[in-house]
């Protein structure tokens, strides 16, 4: 299909099958790090994706986890997504996929299985996918430790990257994202009998509590520094010998990420005899608006040609794999997946009535990139 009205009609004709596929994909659970579940989901997507692309996938296994790649010899566009979710195995039994009215719910329906269904359907609307690459990874929710190199490799050989993460609830695309850091602060103390001679111990739990209060003070403006998981001790009658504190950092600039990084690495113990060690660091630099701006203009033009409501851009506090591709300077636009909300929450949802229009929008954008490339610079996009 070359005419955008044909693309919209084609997407509308596929509306029911998209919901059916979404149900099947959500029901195929894919928890973080669960090799069996992720492999089963990869098998399903391999079949769908290879049919849509007209060529077989390369299964790239890293640390035992299966990522799916359909590279193009002369890759002008890369479609990027992930099929892992945050939900543990068995969640689907407690919370099955369902549709009420136009809203579908279920584990991973919004983040980001609806986006995958839309991407695969958009590919079927294109007359030629030979210059389109597709990468579906399975460790994004864990920070993309195994897939990052693959993502960056494929982005570097592409003219543009379109990411199928969900849009905002209002349907806005994501033109900027905060960068993020993750730290694991380990505290070493000294064990002792909590009832007989606690004074002989060095309480790692108390030291960790001091560090929780310390790291919270590193936040400034819109930079967040959040203590998250905290564990300490082994028995209720033993002074904790060790403790571990996880720290989540989000910021809009590289400079802020480095400021907090310096502060975390400069932490010192409060209790005599305790010791600290810091693991982790800066994980993703921010996705900047100037990297997304040309593609947002393209999306706005495509929406107008399709007769859809105007498309706007929004800033997102959360990070995604778009941060990696944008940091390379490759034009990147995120939020092209399902229109939904409450990702990572038990009530996450997606509006299935908007899947056809978003599918057609993505197909029209890819078609435009293949035939005419990026639009010339213009005024700043509306956000």
Residue pairs with C-beta under 8 A, 6 or more apart in sequence:
1 7
1 10
1 125
1 126
1 127
1 363
2 127
2 367
4 302
4 305
4 306
4 360
4 364
4 367
5 306
5 307
6 125
7 125
7 306
7 360
7 363
7 364
7 367
8 306
8 307
8 356
8 357
8 360
10 124
10 125
10 360
11 121
11 122
11 125
11 355
11 356
11 357
11 359
11 360
11 363
12 356
14 121
14 124
14 356
14 359
15 352
15 355
15 356
17 121
18 117
18 118
18 121
18 352
18 355
18 356
18 359
19 99
19 104
19 352
19 355
21 48
21 117
21 120
22 97
22 104
22 109
22 113
22 114
22 117
22 350
22 352
22 355
23 97
23 104
23 106
24 44
25 41
25 44
25 45
25 83
25 113
25 116
25 117
26 92
26 97
26 106
26 107
26 108
26 109
26 113
27 92
27 96
27 97
27 106
28 37
28 40
28 41
28 44
29 37
29 41
29 85
29 87
29 89
29 90
29 91
29 92
29 107
29 108
30 37
30 38
30 40
30 41
30 83
30 84
30 85
30 108
30 138
31 37
31 38
31 84
31 85
31 86
31 87
31 88
31 89
32 84
32 85
32 86
32 139
32 141
32 142
33 65
33 139
33 142
34 89
35 64
35 65
37 89
38 65
38 66
38 83
38 84
38 138
39 66
41 83
41 138
42 59
42 66
42 67
42 68
42 83
42 136
42 138
45 68
45 83
45 116
45 120
45 136
46 57
46 59
46 68
48 120
49 57
49 68
49 70
49 120
49 134
49 136
50 56
50 57
50 70
52 120
52 121
52 123
52 124
52 129
53 70
53 123
53 129
53 132
53 134
54 129
54 130
55 70
56 70
57 68
57 69
57 70
58 68
58 69
58 70
58 71
59 66
59 67
59 68
59 69
60 66
60 67
60 68
60 69
60 150
61 67
62 139
62 146
62 147
62 150
63 145
63 146
65 138
65 139
65 146
66 138
67 135
67 136
67 137
67 138
67 139
67 146
67 147
67 150
68 134
68 135
68 136
68 137
69 133
69 134
69 135
69 136
69 150
69 154
70 133
70 134
70 135
71 133
71 154
72 129
72 130
72 131
72 132
72 133
73 130
74 130
74 131
75 131
75 132
75 133
75 154
75 157
75 158
75 159
76 131
76 132
76 158
76 159
76 160
76 369
76 370
76 373
77 131
77 132
77 133
77 158
77 159
77 160
77 161
77 162
77 366
77 369
77 370
78 132
78 133
78 134
78 135
78 154
78 155
78 158
78 160
78 161
78 162
78 325
79 119
79 122
79 123
79 132
79 133
79 134
79 135
79 162
79 164
79 362
79 366
80 135
80 137
80 151
80 154
80 155
80 161
80 162
80 163
80 164
80 321
80 322
80 325
81 112
81 115
81 116
81 119
81 135
81 136
81 137
81 163
81 164
81 165
81 337
82 112
82 136
82 137
82 138
82 139
82 140
82 141
82 144
82 147
82 321
83 112
83 113
83 116
83 136
83 137
83 138
84 137
84 138
84 139
84 140
84 141
84 142
85 107
85 108
85 111
85 113
85 141
86 108
86 111
86 141
86 344
87 107
87 108
91 107
92 106
92 107
95 105
95 106
95 107
95 346
96 106
97 104
97 105
97 106
97 109
98 104
98 105
98 106
99 105
99 352
102 351
102 352
102 353
102 354
103 349
103 350
103 351
103 352
104 114
104 349
104 350
104 351
104 352
105 347
105 348
105 349
105 350
106 348
107 348
108 348
109 338
109 340
109 348
109 349
109 350
110 166
110 338
110 340
110 341
110 342
110 343
110 348
110 349
110 350
111 165
111 166
111 343
111 344
111 348
112 164
112 165
112 166
112 337
112 338
114 166
114 337
114 338
114 340
114 350
114 352
114 355
115 164
115 165
115 166
115 336
115 337
115 338
116 136
116 164
116 337
117 355
118 164
118 336
118 337
118 338
118 355
118 358
118 359
118 362
119 134
119 164
119 336
119 337
119 362
121 359
122 359
122 360
122 362
122 363
122 366
123 129
123 132
123 134
123 363
125 359
125 360
125 363
126 132
126 363
126 366
126 367
126 370
128 370
131 370
132 366
132 370
133 154
133 157
133 158
135 150
135 151
135 154
137 144
137 147
137 150
137 151
137 321
138 147
139 145
139 146
139 147
140 147
140 320
140 321
143 182
143 283
144 151
144 321
144 324
147 321
148 324
151 321
151 324
151 325
152 324
152 325
152 328
155 161
155 324
155 325
155 328
155 330
155 332
156 328
156 330
158 330
159 330
159 331
159 369
159 373
159 374
160 295
160 330
160 331
160 332
160 333
160 369
160 374
161 322
161 325
161 326
161 330
161 331
161 332
161 333
162 295
162 332
162 333
162 336
162 362
162 365
162 366
163 320
163 321
163 322
163 325
163 332
163 333
163 334
163 335
163 336
163 337
164 336
164 337
164 362
165 174
165 320
165 322
165 334
165 335
165 336
165 337
166 335
166 337
166 338
166 339
166 340
166 341
166 343
166 350
167 173
167 174
167 335
167 336
167 337
167 338
167 339
167 340
167 358
168 174
168 314
168 316
168 335
168 341
169 339
169 340
169 341
170 312
170 314
171 309
171 311
171 339
171 354
172 311
172 312
172 313
172 314
172 335
173 292
173 296
173 299
173 311
173 312
173 313
173 314
173 333
173 334
173 335
173 336
174 287
174 292
174 313
174 314
174 315
174 316
174 320
174 322
174 333
174 334
174 335
175 287
175 289
175 292
175 293
175 296
175 313
175 314
175 315
175 333
175 334
175 381
175 383
176 252
176 286
176 287
176 288
176 289
176 292
176 313
176 315
176 316
177 286
177 287
177 315
177 316
177 317
177 318
177 319
177 320
177 322
177 323
177 326
177 334
178 250
178 251
178 252
178 286
178 316
178 317
178 318
178 319
179 250
179 251
179 252
179 253
179 254
179 257
179 282
179 283
179 284
179 285
179 286
179 287
179 319
179 323
180 248
180 249
180 250
180 251
180 257
180 282
180 283
180 284
180 319
180 323
181 247
181 248
181 249
181 257
181 260
181 261
181 264
181 280
181 281
181 282
181 283
182 246
182 247
182 248
182 249
182 280
182 281
182 283
183 246
183 247
183 249
183 264
183 278
183 279
183 280
183 281
184 244
184 245
184 246
184 247
184 278
184 279
184 280
185 208
185 211
185 215
185 244
185 245
185 246
185 247
185 264
185 267
185 276
185 277
185 278
185 279
186 242
186 243
186 244
186 276
186 277
186 278
186 279
187 204
187 207
187 208
187 211
187 232
187 242
187 243
187 244
187 245
187 269
187 274
187 275
187 276
188 204
188 241
188 242
188 274
188 275
188 276
188 277
189 201
189 202
189 203
189 204
189 205
189 207
189 239
189 240
189 241
189 242
189 243
189 271
189 273
189 274
190 200
190 201
190 202
190 239
190 241
190 273
191 201
191 238
191 239
191 240
191 241
192 198
192 199
192 200
192 201
192 238
192 239
193 200
193 237
193 238
193 239
194 201
194 236
194 237
194 238
194 239
195 237
198 239
201 239
201 241
202 239
202 271
202 272
202 273
202 274
203 239
203 240
203 271
204 232
204 233
204 240
204 241
204 242
204 243
204 274
205 232
205 233
205 240
205 243
206 271
207 243
207 269
207 270
207 271
207 274
207 276
208 230
208 232
208 243
208 244
208 245
210 270
210 271
211 227
211 245
211 267
211 270
211 276
212 227
212 230
212 245
214 267
215 225
215 227
215 245
215 247
215 263
215 264
215 267
216 225
216 226
216 227
218 225
218 249
218 260
218 263
218 264
219 225
219 226
220 256
222 251
222 252
223 249
223 250
223 251
223 252
223 256
223 259
223 260
224 248
224 249
224 250
224 251
224 317
225 247
225 248
225 249
225 260
226 247
226 248
226 249
227 245
227 246
227 247
228 246
228 247
228 248
229 244
229 245
229 246
230 243
230 244
230 245
230 246
231 243
231 244
232 240
232 242
232 243
232 244
233 239
233 240
233 241
233 243
234 240
234 241
247 264
247 280
249 257
249 260
249 261
249 264
250 317
250 318
250 319
251 257
251 260
251 286
252 286
253 286
254 285
254 286
257 282
257 285
257 286
258 282
261 281
261 282
264 278
265 278
267 276
267 278
268 276
269 275
269 276
283 319
284 319
284 323
284 324
284 327
285 323
285 326
285 327
286 323
286 326
286 327
287 319
287 320
287 322
287 323
287 326
287 327
287 332
287 334
288 326
289 313
289 315
289 381
289 383
291 326
291 329
291 330
291 331
291 332
292 313
292 326
292 331
292 332
292 333
292 334
293 380
293 381
294 331
294 374
294 375
294 377
295 331
295 332
295 333
295 365
295 374
296 311
296 313
296 333
296 381
297 375
297 378
297 381
298 333
298 365
298 368
298 369
298 374
298 375
299 311
299 333
299 336
299 361
299 365
300 310
300 311
300 381
301 368
301 375
302 361
302 364
302 365
302 368
303 309
303 310
303 311
303 361
304 310
305 364
306 357
306 360
306 361
306 364
308 357
308 360
308 361
311 361
312 382
312 383
313 381
313 382
313 383
314 335
314 383
315 383
316 334
316 335
320 334
322 332
322 333
322 334
325 332
326 332
331 374
336 358
336 361
336 362
336 365
337 358
338 350
338 351
338 354
338 355
338 358
339 350
339 351
339 354
339 358
340 348
340 349
340 350
340 351
341 348
341 349
342 348
342 349
